[in-house]
Amino acid sequence: LFMSARPSTSIPGQIASDKTFVAETTDGGSSFHFVSWIVPLQDPYRAVMPAVGQLKDGTLIAALRRRNVANAEVPCWVDCYSSRDHGHSWIFSSRVGETGLENGNPPGLTVLKDGRVVCAYGDRSRDKLFARVSADGGKSWGTEIVLREDFLPDKFGDHDFGYPQLTTNERGEVVALYYWATRGHFEQHIAATIWKPSAAHHGSGQ
């Protein structure tokens, strides 16, 4: 089980920042015990709302919503971490993408049948929904793919959007679900973008 919490005791000189932790049940859900923090508590930045997948070799990967809570002028971003011991310890894999100002956006993640990893996220500074593809388990990512770019704040001026969830269909296409608003459909609503990553999508990236 992957959840987020804010430690009750802060580190001197740092603003308390919530982090994602792993909990485990071995009795069918009757009880849970703490396993690990994905990002160390000493890390000063927010790390929450994980999107998790598992590679063919059993490696767990988690994409996390990141934010510098002490400086609102610093753009938010998505990081990827991995675990090879069932979530008991984690290592930083890569920075997936930028999610802009205004608290950023959480990622969505899925693992394709061919082993590639797809991560999607919104960027509130660019008003677009993006995806990137990794062919090496989240260590590096191909160029950004624009999934949607016709966003406009809803009739109340709400600038929030995104929060993607990813899955695949029987044709091997990626289905991205997210919430959105446009000029023609100004009420915020759930929308889907369906697409199939090509071999070019996991080319050299950062």
C-alpha positions as CSV (number, residue, x, y, z in Angstrom):
1,L,0.0,0.0,0.0
2,F,1.4,3.4,-1.0
3,M,0.2,6.5,0.9
4,S,1.5,9.9,2.0
5,A,1.9,11.4,5.4
6,R,3.5,14.5,7.0
7,P,5.9,13.6,9.8
8,S,4.8,14.8,13.2
9,T,8.3,16.1,14.0
10,S,10.1,18.4,11.6
11,I,13.8,18.6,10.9
12,P,15.4,21.7,12.4
13,G,15.6,24.4,9.8
14,Q,13.2,22.8,7.4
15,I,9.5,23.2,6.6
16,A,7.6,20.0,7.3
17,S,6.9,18.3,4.0
18,D,4.7,15.3,3.4
19,K,6.3,12.2,1.9
20,T,5.1,8.9,0.4
21,F,5.5,5.7,2.5
22,V,5.0,2.0,1.8
23,A,2.9,-0.2,4.2
24,E,2.3,-3.9,3.9
25,T,-0.2,-6.5,5.0
26,T,0.5,-10.2,5.4
27,D,-2.9,-11.2,6.8
28,G,-5.3,-10.2,4.0
29,G,-5.8,-6.6,5.2
30,S,-6.6,-7.2,8.8
31,S,-3.4,-5.3,9.8
32,F,-0.7,-3.2,8.2
33,H,2.9,-2.4,9.1
34,F,5.2,0.4,8.0
35,V,7.9,-0.7,5.5
36,S,9.7,2.4,4.2
37,W,9.7,6.0,3.1
38,I,10.3,6.3,-0.7
39,V,12.0,9.7,-0.4
40,P,14.1,10.2,2.8
41,L,12.6,12.4,5.4
42,Q,15.7,14.6,5.2
43,D,14.8,15.5,1.7
44,P,13.3,19.0,2.0
45,Y,10.8,18.7,-0.9
46,R,7.3,17.4,-1.0
47,A,7.0,13.9,-2.5
48,V,3.4,12.6,-2.7
49,M,0.6,11.0,-4.7
50,P,2.7,8.1,-6.1
51,A,1.9,6.3,-9.4
52,V,3.4,2.8,-9.1
53,G,4.2,0.0,-11.6
54,Q,6.1,-3.2,-11.6
55,L,8.7,-4.3,-14.2
56,K,9.0,-7.9,-15.5
57,D,12.0,-8.5,-13.2
58,G,9.9,-7.6,-10.1
59,T,11.4,-4.1,-9.8
60,L,8.9,-1.6,-8.4
61,I,8.9,1.9,-9.9
62,A,7.1,4.9,-8.4
63,A,6.6,8.3,-10.0
64,L,6.0,11.1,-7.4
65,R,4.6,14.6,-7.3
66,R,7.3,16.9,-6.1
67,R,7.3,20.5,-4.9
68,N,9.6,23.0,-3.2
69,V,7.2,24.0,-0.4
70,A,9.6,26.8,0.8
71,N,9.7,28.6,-2.5
72,A,6.5,29.0,-4.7
73,E,8.6,30.5,-7.5
74,V,10.3,27.2,-8.1
75,P,8.5,25.0,-10.7
76,C,7.2,21.7,-9.5
77,W,8.3,18.4,-11.1
78,V,7.9,14.6,-11.2
79,D,10.6,12.2,-10.0
80,C,11.0,8.4,-10.5
81,Y,12.3,6.1,-7.8
82,S,12.8,2.3,-8.0
83,S,13.0,-0.6,-5.5
84,R,14.4,-4.1,-6.2
85,D,13.5,-5.5,-2.8
86,H,9.7,-5.3,-2.7
87,G,9.6,-1.7,-1.5
88,H,11.9,-2.1,1.5
89,S,14.5,0.4,0.0
90,W,14.4,2.9,-2.8
91,I,16.8,4.7,-5.1
92,F,16.4,7.8,-7.2
93,S,16.1,6.9,-10.9
94,S,15.3,10.1,-12.8
95,R,13.5,13.4,-13.1
96,V,10.6,12.7,-15.4
97,G,9.3,16.1,-16.2
98,E,8.3,19.6,-15.2
99,T,4.7,20.3,-13.9
100,G,4.9,24.1,-13.6
101,L,3.8,26.4,-10.8
102,E,0.6,26.4,-8.7
103,N,1.4,23.2,-6.8
104,G,2.3,21.2,-10.0
105,N,0.4,18.0,-11.0
106,P,0.6,14.4,-9.9
107,P,1.7,11.7,-12.4
108,G,0.1,8.7,-13.9
109,L,2.1,5.6,-14.8
110,T,1.7,2.3,-16.5
111,V,4.0,-0.5,-17.7
112,L,3.4,-1.8,-21.3
113,K,3.5,-5.5,-22.2
114,D,6.8,-4.9,-24.0
115,G,8.4,-3.6,-20.7
116,R,8.4,0.1,-21.6
117,V,7.1,2.5,-19.0
118,V,4.7,5.4,-19.7
119,C,4.4,8.4,-17.4
120,A,1.9,11.2,-17.9
121,Y,1.6,14.6,-16.1
122,G,0.1,18.0,-16.5
123,D,2.0,21.3,-16.6
124,R,-0.1,24.2,-15.2
125,S,2.4,26.7,-16.5
126,R,2.0,25.4,-20.1
127,D,-1.6,24.3,-19.8
128,K,-0.8,21.0,-21.4
129,L,-1.0,17.3,-20.6
130,F,2.2,15.4,-21.4
131,A,3.6,11.9,-21.5
132,R,7.0,10.4,-21.8
133,V,8.2,6.9,-22.4
134,S,11.1,5.0,-20.9
135,A,12.7,1.9,-22.4
136,D,15.0,1.3,-19.4
137,G,12.8,1.0,-16.4
138,G,12.5,4.7,-15.6
139,K,16.2,5.6,-15.7
140,S,15.8,7.9,-18.7
141,W,12.9,9.2,-20.8
142,G,12.1,10.0,-24.4
143,T,10.9,13.4,-25.5
144,E,7.7,14.9,-24.2
145,I,4.5,13.9,-26.1
146,V,1.7,16.4,-26.0
147,L,-1.5,14.5,-25.1
148,R,-3.8,17.5,-24.8
149,E,-3.3,21.2,-25.2
150,D,-6.7,22.9,-25.5
151,F,-7.2,23.6,-21.8
152,L,-8.9,26.7,-20.6
153,P,-9.9,27.6,-17.0
154,D,-13.5,26.7,-16.3
155,K,-16.3,29.2,-15.9
156,F,-15.3,29.8,-12.3
157,G,-11.7,30.6,-13.3
158,D,-10.4,27.3,-11.8
159,H,-7.0,26.6,-13.4
160,D,-6.7,23.0,-12.1
161,F,-6.6,20.1,-14.5
162,G,-4.8,16.8,-15.1
163,Y,-4.4,14.2,-12.3
164,P,-4.0,11.5,-15.0
165,Q,-4.6,7.8,-14.5
166,L,-3.1,5.4,-17.1
167,T,-4.0,1.9,-18.3
168,T,-3.8,-0.1,-21.5
169,N,-6.5,-1.7,-23.7
170,E,-6.6,-4.9,-25.6
171,R,-5.0,-3.3,-28.6
172,G,-2.0,-2.3,-26.7
173,E,-2.9,1.4,-26.7
174,V,-2.4,3.6,-23.7
175,V,-5.6,5.1,-22.2
176,A,-5.1,8.3,-20.2
177,L,-8.0,9.5,-18.0
178,Y,-7.8,13.0,-16.6
179,Y,-10.0,16.0,-15.8
180,W,-10.2,19.0,-18.1
181,A,-12.1,22.1,-19.3
182,T,-12.2,23.7,-22.7
183,R,-13.9,26.6,-24.4
184,G,-16.5,24.3,-25.9
185,H,-17.0,22.3,-22.7
186,F,-16.3,24.8,-19.9
187,E,-17.5,22.5,-17.0
188,Q,-14.6,20.5,-15.7
189,H,-15.1,16.9,-16.8
190,I,-13.4,13.6,-17.1
191,A,-11.8,13.0,-20.5
192,A,-9.7,10.3,-22.2
193,T,-6.9,10.3,-24.7
194,I,-6.1,7.0,-26.4
195,W,-2.8,6.6,-28.2
196,K,-0.1,4.0,-29.0
197,P,3.5,4.8,-28.2
198,S,5.8,4.2,-31.2
199,A,9.4,3.1,-31.1
200,A,10.5,6.7,-31.6
201,H,8.8,7.8,-28.3
202,H,11.4,6.3,-26.1
203,G,14.4,7.8,-27.9
204,S,17.2,9.7,-26.2
205,G,15.8,12.0,-23.6
206,Q,16.7,13.3,-20.2
